[in-house]
Amino acid sequence: MKQHGSIELFQYWDRLRDNRQAPKRTDIEPADIKSLLADTFILEKDGRGEAVFRLAGTRLCAVFGRALERDS
């Protein structure tokens, strides 16, 4: 984690989790990290245990040239 954005996002996450393993979804306020959203992604495990994109920011999708989220 050498990038400023990664450090900033981790500090936000760490502050919200407050000694828990992770913050609650309701704790996260996108407006608080609006400058980081385009580069942010969330992964989840699918039924086979493989990581899939649940959410991917616009700059990340642009790098891959397509949307990365799975169809809901």
N, CA, C and O atoms as CSV, one atom per row, in Angstrom:
chain,resi,resn,atom,element,x,y,z
A,1,MET,N,N,0.840,-1.178,0.000
A,1,MET,CA,C,0.000,0.000,0.000
A,1,MET,C,C,0.882,1.238,0.000
A,1,MET,O,O,1.106,1.870,1.032
A,2,LYS,N,N,1.363,1.556,-1.158
A,2,LYS,CA,C,2.217,2.729,-1.289
A,2,LYS,C,C,1.490,3.915,-1.908
A,2,LYS,O,O,1.952,5.051,-1.808
A,3,GLN,N,N,0.360,3.656,-2.544
A,3,GLN,CA,C,-0.391,4.723,-3.187
A,3,GLN,C,C,-1.184,5.507,-2.147
A,3,GLN,O,O,-1.766,4.933,-1.226
A,4,HIS,N,N,-1.198,6.819,-2.309
A,4,HIS,CA,C,-1.914,7.682,-1.363
A,4,HIS,C,C,-3.387,7.271,-1.235
A,4,HIS,O,O,-3.919,7.219,-0.126
A,5,GLY,N,N,-4.041,6.983,-2.353
A,5,GLY,CA,C,-5.453,6.599,-2.319
A,5,GLY,C,C,-5.699,5.325,-1.535
A,5,GLY,O,O,-6.683,5.226,-0.801
A,6,SER,N,N,-4.809,4.344,-1.684
A,6,SER,CA,C,-4.944,3.084,-0.934
A,6,SER,C,C,-4.785,3.316,0.562
A,6,SER,O,O,-5.519,2.754,1.375
A,7,ILE,N,N,-3.832,4.136,0.903
A,7,ILE,CA,C,-3.593,4.449,2.320
A,7,ILE,C,C,-4.798,5.186,2.893
A,7,ILE,O,O,-5.259,4.871,3.990
A,8,GLU,N,N,-5.303,6.161,2.154
A,8,GLU,CA,C,-6.462,6.945,2.609
A,8,GLU,C,C,-7.691,6.051,2.793
A,8,GLU,O,O,-8.415,6.186,3.779
A,9,LEU,N,N,-7.927,5.142,1.846
A,9,LEU,CA,C,-9.073,4.242,1.936
A,9,LEU,C,C,-8.919,3.283,3.112
A,9,LEU,O,O,-9.888,3.025,3.827
A,10,PHE,N,N,-7.721,2.754,3.322
A,10,PHE,CA,C,-7.493,1.853,4.452
A,10,PHE,C,C,-7.705,2.579,5.774
A,10,PHE,O,O,-8.301,2.020,6.694
A,11,GLN,N,N,-7.233,3.798,5.882
A,11,GLN,CA,C,-7.417,4.568,7.122
A,11,GLN,C,C,-8.898,4.808,7.393
A,11,GLN,O,O,-9.343,4.728,8.538
A,12,TYR,N,N,-9.656,5.098,6.350
A,12,TYR,CA,C,-11.104,5.278,6.484
A,12,TYR,C,C,-11.743,3.982,6.964
A,12,TYR,O,O,-12.525,3.988,7.915
A,13,TRP,N,N,-11.414,2.872,6.313
A,13,TRP,CA,C,-11.935,1.542,6.656
A,13,TRP,C,C,-11.582,1.180,8.093
A,13,TRP,O,O,-12.429,0.718,8.857
A,14,ASP,N,N,-10.336,1.393,8.443
A,14,ASP,CA,C,-9.853,1.052,9.786
A,14,ASP,C,C,-10.560,1.877,10.861
A,14,ASP,O,O,-10.894,1.366,11.930
A,15,ARG,N,N,-10.781,3.150,10.565
A,15,ARG,CA,C,-11.469,4.032,11.517
A,15,ARG,C,C,-12.918,3.574,11.720
A,15,ARG,O,O,-13.423,3.594,12.842
A,16,LEU,N,N,-13.578,3.166,10.648
A,16,LEU,CA,C,-14.971,2.737,10.745
A,16,LEU,C,C,-15.132,1.394,11.447
A,16,LEU,O,O,-16.117,1.177,12.153
A,17,ARG,N,N,-14.182,0.501,11.260
A,17,ARG,CA,C,-14.357,-0.845,11.824
A,17,ARG,C,C,-14.234,-0.847,13.339
A,17,ARG,O,O,-14.844,-1.685,14.003
A,18,ASP,N,N,-13.452,0.082,13.902
A,18,ASP,CA,C,-13.409,0.269,15.352
A,18,ASP,C,C,-13.233,-1.048,16.119
A,18,ASP,O,O,-14.098,-1.434,16.905
A,19,ASN,N,N,-12.120,-1.726,15.887
A,19,ASN,CA,C,-11.745,-2.984,16.558
A,19,ASN,C,C,-12.585,-4.189,16.148
A,19,ASN,O,O,-12.440,-5.263,16.733
A,20,ARG,N,N,-13.460,-4.033,15.152
A,20,ARG,CA,C,-14.181,-5.183,14.588
A,20,ARG,C,C,-13.385,-5.681,13.383
A,20,ARG,O,O,-12.456,-5.012,12.931
A,21,GLN,N,N,-13.747,-6.850,12.867
A,21,GLN,CA,C,-13.067,-7.384,11.694
A,21,GLN,C,C,-13.276,-6.487,10.477
A,21,GLN,O,O,-12.367,-6.302,9.667
A,22,ALA,N,N,-14.464,-5.940,10.357
A,22,ALA,CA,C,-14.794,-5.053,9.244
A,22,ALA,C,C,-15.919,-4.118,9.684
A,22,ALA,O,O,-16.674,-4.444,10.600
A,23,PRO,N,N,-16.034,-2.949,9.030
A,23,PRO,CA,C,-17.163,-2.074,9.363
A,23,PRO,C,C,-18.460,-2.656,8.833
A,23,PRO,O,O,-18.454,-3.495,7.932
A,24,LYS,N,N,-19.555,-2.212,9.387
A,24,LYS,CA,C,-20.870,-2.592,8.858
A,24,LYS,C,C,-21.098,-1.850,7.548
A,24,LYS,O,O,-20.574,-0.752,7.359
A,25,ARG,N,N,-21.864,-2.431,6.655
A,25,ARG,CA,C,-22.176,-1.752,5.390
A,25,ARG,C,C,-22.784,-0.388,5.628
A,25,ARG,O,O,-22.501,0.567,4.904
A,26,THR,N,N,-23.616,-0.304,6.642
A,26,THR,CA,C,-24.298,0.964,6.926
A,26,THR,C,C,-23.349,2.025,7.460
A,26,THR,O,O,-23.692,3.207,7.477
A,27,ASP,N,N,-22.157,1.618,7.897
A,27,ASP,CA,C,-21.159,2.577,8.382
A,27,ASP,C,C,-20.495,3.341,7.234
A,27,ASP,O,O,-20.035,4.468,7.416
A,28,ILE,N,N,-20.448,2.730,6.068
A,28,ILE,CA,C,-19.716,3.307,4.938
A,28,ILE,C,C,-20.578,4.341,4.238
A,28,ILE,O,O,-21.699,4.060,3.817
A,29,GLU,N,N,-20.035,5.533,4.125
A,29,GLU,CA,C,-20.732,6.635,3.475
A,29,GLU,C,C,-19.943,7.018,2.221
A,29,GLU,O,O,-18.878,7.625,2.335
A,30,PRO,N,N,-20.440,6.679,1.028
A,30,PRO,CA,C,-19.697,6.968,-0.192
A,30,PRO,C,C,-19.253,8.424,-0.325
A,30,PRO,O,O,-18.186,8.689,-0.878
A,31,ALA,N,N,-20.033,9.352,0.161
A,31,ALA,CA,C,-19.657,10.765,0.071
A,31,ALA,C,C,-18.355,11.053,0.826
A,31,ALA,O,O,-17.632,11.989,0.486
A,32,ASP,N,N,-18.061,10.249,1.846
A,32,ASP,CA,C,-16.835,10.441,2.619
A,32,ASP,C,C,-15.589,10.081,1.822
A,32,ASP,O,O,-14.495,10.556,2.128
A,33,ILE,N,N,-15.747,9.246,0.806
A,33,ILE,CA,C,-14.594,8.801,0.015
A,33,ILE,C,C,-14.809,9.078,-1.470
A,33,ILE,O,O,-14.298,8.352,-2.322
A,34,LYS,N,N,-15.560,10.121,-1.773
A,34,LYS,CA,C,-15.949,10.400,-3.161
A,34,LYS,C,C,-14.751,10.552,-4.094
A,34,LYS,O,O,-14.848,10.197,-5.269
A,35,SER,N,N,-13.643,11.060,-3.614
A,35,SER,CA,C,-12.474,11.220,-4.488
A,35,SER,C,C,-11.804,9.880,-4.789
A,35,SER,O,O,-10.958,9.801,-5.679
A,36,LEU,N,N,-12.168,8.840,-4.066
A,36,LEU,CA,C,-11.545,7.525,-4.242
A,36,LEU,C,C,-12.439,6.527,-4.977
A,36,LEU,O,O,-11.965,5.462,-5.372
A,37,LEU,N,N,-13.704,6.842,-5.168
A,37,LEU,CA,C,-14.662,5.869,-5.695
A,37,LEU,C,C,-14.326,5.340,-7.086
A,37,LEU,O,O,-14.546,4.160,-7.360
A,38,ALA,N,N,-13.804,6.176,-7.960
A,38,ALA,CA,C,-13.515,5.733,-9.326
A,38,ALA,C,C,-12.466,4.627,-9.359
A,38,ALA,O,O,-12.418,3.841,-10.306
A,39,ASP,N,N,-11.624,4.565,-8.326
A,39,ASP,CA,C,-10.554,3.567,-8.258
A,39,ASP,C,C,-10.845,2.452,-7.258
A,39,ASP,O,O,-9.983,1.613,-6.997
A,40,THR,N,N,-12.031,2.437,-6.706
A,40,THR,CA,C,-12.374,1.490,-5.645
A,40,THR,C,C,-13.120,0.287,-6.201
A,40,THR,O,O,-13.882,0.405,-7.160
A,41,PHE,N,N,-12.895,-0.867,-5.590
A,41,PHE,CA,C,-13.645,-2.065,-5.969
A,41,PHE,C,C,-13.948,-2.891,-4.731
A,41,PHE,O,O,-13.267,-2.786,-3.711
A,42,ILE,N,N,-14.980,-3.711,-4.841
A,42,ILE,CA,C,-15.362,-4.648,-3.783
A,42,ILE,C,C,-15.454,-6.020,-4.423
A,42,ILE,O,O,-16.094,-6.191,-5.460
A,43,LEU,N,N,-14.810,-6.998,-3.796
A,43,LEU,CA,C,-14.861,-8.382,-4.260
A,43,LEU,C,C,-15.720,-9.197,-3.311
A,43,LEU,O,O,-15.847,-8.864,-2.132
A,44,GLU,N,N,-16.306,-10.263,-3.828
A,44,GLU,CA,C,-17.005,-11.228,-2.991
A,44,GLU,C,C,-16.701,-12.620,-3.519
A,44,GLU,O,O,-16.280,-12.777,-4.665
A,45,LYS,N,N,-16.913,-13.619,-2.690
A,45,LYS,CA,C,-16.737,-15.007,-3.128
A,45,LYS,C,C,-18.020,-15.496,-3.767
A,45,LYS,O,O,-19.109,-15.287,-3.233
A,46,ASP,N,N,-17.890,-16.149,-4.916
A,46,ASP,CA,C,-19.076,-16.731,-5.539
A,46,ASP,C,C,-19.309,-18.132,-4.978
A,46,ASP,O,O,-18.606,-18.555,-4.060
A,47,GLY,N,N,-20.264,-18.839,-5.507
A,47,GLY,CA,C,-20.611,-20.174,-5.022
A,47,GLY,C,C,-19.486,-21.185,-5.127
A,47,GLY,O,O,-19.466,-22.180,-4.402
A,48,ARG,N,N,-18.547,-20.931,-6.031
A,48,ARG,CA,C,-17.395,-21.832,-6.187
A,48,ARG,C,C,-16.214,-21.411,-5.323
A,48,ARG,O,O,-15.168,-22.061,-5.323
A,49,GLY,N,N,-16.393,-20.307,-4.580
A,49,GLY,CA,C,-15.317,-19.801,-3.739
A,49,GLY,C,C,-14.324,-18.914,-4.473
A,49,GLY,O,O,-13.254,-18.606,-3.948
A,50,GLU,N,N,-14.676,-18.500,-5.692
A,50,GLU,CA,C,-13.797,-17.634,-6.472
A,50,GLU,C,C,-14.172,-16.172,-6.267
A,50,GLU,O,O,-15.343,-15.841,-6.081
A,51,ALA,N,N,-13.179,-15.314,-6.303
A,51,ALA,CA,C,-13.409,-13.879,-6.133
A,51,ALA,C,C,-14.005,-13.292,-7.408
A,51,ALA,O,O,-13.499,-13.518,-8.507
A,52,VAL,N,N,-15.078,-12.540,-7.245
A,52,VAL,CA,C,-15.713,-11.838,-8.360
A,52,VAL,C,C,-15.964,-10.390,-7.932
A,52,VAL,O,O,-16.136,-10.102,-6.747
A,53,PHE,N,N,-15.982,-9.495,-8.902
A,53,PHE,CA,C,-16.250,-8.095,-8.607
A,53,PHE,C,C,-17.716,-7.912,-8.253
A,53,PHE,O,O,-18.605,-8.293,-9.015
A,54,ARG,N,N,-17.951,-7.336,-7.110
A,54,ARG,CA,C,-19.310,-6.948,-6.732
A,54,ARG,C,C,-19.554,-5.505,-7.169
A,54,ARG,O,O,-20.666,-5.138,-7.551
A,55,LEU,N,N,-18.505,-4.700,-7.107
A,55,LEU,CA,C,-18.562,-3.292,-7.485
A,55,LEU,C,C,-17.193,-2.902,-8.016
A,55,LEU,O,O,-16.172,-3.308,-7.461
A,56,ALA,N,N,-17.164,-2.125,-9.077
A,56,ALA,CA,C,-15.891,-1.649,-9.625
A,56,ALA,C,C,-16.062,-0.207,-10.077
A,56,ALA,O,O,-17.025,0.134,-10.764
A,57,GLY,N,N,-15.113,0.632,-9.682
A,57,GLY,CA,C,-15.144,2.044,-10.035
A,57,GLY,C,C,-14.907,2.278,-11.517
A,57,GLY,O,O,-14.400,1.404,-12.220
A,58,THR,N,N,-15.275,3.455,-11.984
A,58,THR,CA,C,-15.223,3.768,-13.411
A,58,THR,C,C,-13.812,3.748,-13.982
A,58,THR,O,O,-13.622,3.295,-15.110
A,59,ARG,N,N,-12.819,4.223,-13.241
A,59,ARG,CA,C,-11.454,4.205,-13.775
A,59,ARG,C,C,-10.925,2.788,-13.899
A,59,ARG,O,O,-10.196,2.474,-14.840
A,60,LEU,N,N,-11.288,1.933,-12.953
A,60,LEU,CA,C,-10.875,0.534,-13.013
A,60,LEU,C,C,-11.517,-0.155,-14.221
A,60,LEU,O,O,-10.849,-0.903,-14.935
A,61,CYS,N,N,-12.788,0.090,-14.447
A,61,CYS,CA,C,-13.474,-0.483,-15.615
A,61,CYS,C,C,-12.856,0.037,-16.913
A,61,CYS,O,O,-12.730,-0.710,-17.884
A,62,ALA,N,N,-12.474,1.305,-16.934
A,62,ALA,CA,C,-11.864,1.887,-18.134
A,62,ALA,C,C,-10.538,1.201,-18.459
A,62,ALA,O,O,-10.223,1.002,-19.632
A,63,VAL,N,N,-9.768,0.842,-17.458
A,63,VAL,CA,C,-8.502,0.146,-17.681
A,63,VAL,C,C,-8.750,-1.190,-18.380
A,63,VAL,O,O,-7.998,-1.579,-19.274
A,64,PHE,N,N,-9.808,-1.889,-17.970
A,64,PHE,CA,C,-10.149,-3.182,-18.553
A,64,PHE,C,C,-11.004,-3.052,-19.816
A,64,PHE,O,O,-11.208,-4.028,-20.537
A,65,GLY,N,N,-11.502,-1.839,-20.076
A,65,GLY,CA,C,-12.307,-1.605,-21.260
A,65,GLY,C,C,-13.703,-2.190,-21.210
A,65,GLY,O,O,-14.339,-2.383,-22.246
A,66,ARG,N,N,-14.184,-2.476,-19.998
A,66,ARG,CA,C,-15.524,-3.046,-19.856
A,66,ARG,C,C,-15.951,-2.969,-18.399
A,66,ARG,O,O,-15.123,-2.762,-17.512
A,67,ALA,N,N,-17.244,-3.136,-18.157
A,67,ALA,CA,C,-17.753,-3.218,-16.778
A,67,ALA,C,C,-17.266,-4.533,-16.165
A,67,ALA,O,O,-17.239,-5.562,-16.841
A,68,LEU,N,N,-16.889,-4.501,-14.911
A,68,LEU,CA,C,-16.352,-5.692,-14.253
A,68,LEU,C,C,-17.339,-6.367,-13.322
A,68,LEU,O,O,-17.120,-7.507,-12.911
A,69,GLU,N,N,-18.423,-5.685,-12.981
A,69,GLU,CA,C,-19.398,-6.259,-12.053
A,69,GLU,C,C,-20.138,-7.404,-12.716
A,69,GLU,O,O,-20.359,-7.413,-13.927
A,70,ARG,N,N,-20.508,-8.350,-11.908
A,70,ARG,CA,C,-21.324,-9.457,-12.427
A,70,ARG,C,C,-22.746,-8.973,-12.571
A,70,ARG,O,O,-23.152,-8.016,-11.911
A,71,ASP,N,N,-23.500,-9.621,-13.422
A,71,ASP,CA,C,-24.923,-9.269,-13.588
A,71,ASP,C,C,-25.677,-9.674,-12.346
A,71,ASP,O,O,-25.453,-10.756,-11.801
A,72,SER,N,N,-26.565,-8.818,-11.895
A,72,SER,CA,C,-27.357,-9.114,-10.698
A,72,SER,C,C,-28.586,-9.896,-11.061
A,72,SER,O,O,-29.380,-10.239,-10.185
